[in-house]
Amino acid sequence: MTPCRLIYKSIANDEILAPGQLSKLANEASIYNRRLGLHGILALSDNKFLQLLEGPSKFVNELFCNIVKDPRHHQIELISFEDSVRPEFVDWSMKLLELDKIDASMQSFLRKKYPMKDDKFEFPNESFLMTSFLMDLKYILSD
């Protein structure tokens, strides 16, 4: 099956932001994704999600259909879909990154490149900048 990369953004509902719920979601996603050969990262800034998924296109598409129906978030927007990609996130079946909890040096690196609003990271609007943002997260987490 051809590997693909999908990026979407959404707004989290309050229930998923309750203590312990995000880590539970990430653990469940990690187990599910590992079985299907999926990889990715889920970034959270304030109440906004930005997620990248990679893996066999059949499974990425099926998962995205389920994500669209998930009541834990809304205003889901597909940002990009690339077919026949070289997977970049193979080390993570699902990495959760709450941007307000990363250390100061990582925040400083990101602040130089990406916009902030009310001391929270604003996800870029252009798909290539979102991809760059997620690749930068991979880079700073891999150090």
Buried (B, 14 or more C-beta within 10 A) or exposed (E): EEBBBBBBBBEBBEEBBEEEBBEEBBEEBBEBBEEBBBBBBBBBBBBBBBBBBBBBBEBBEEBBEEBEEEEBBEEBEEBBBBEEBEBBBEEBBBBBBEBEEBEEEBBEBBEEEBEEEEEEBEBBEEBEBBBBBBBBBBEBBEE
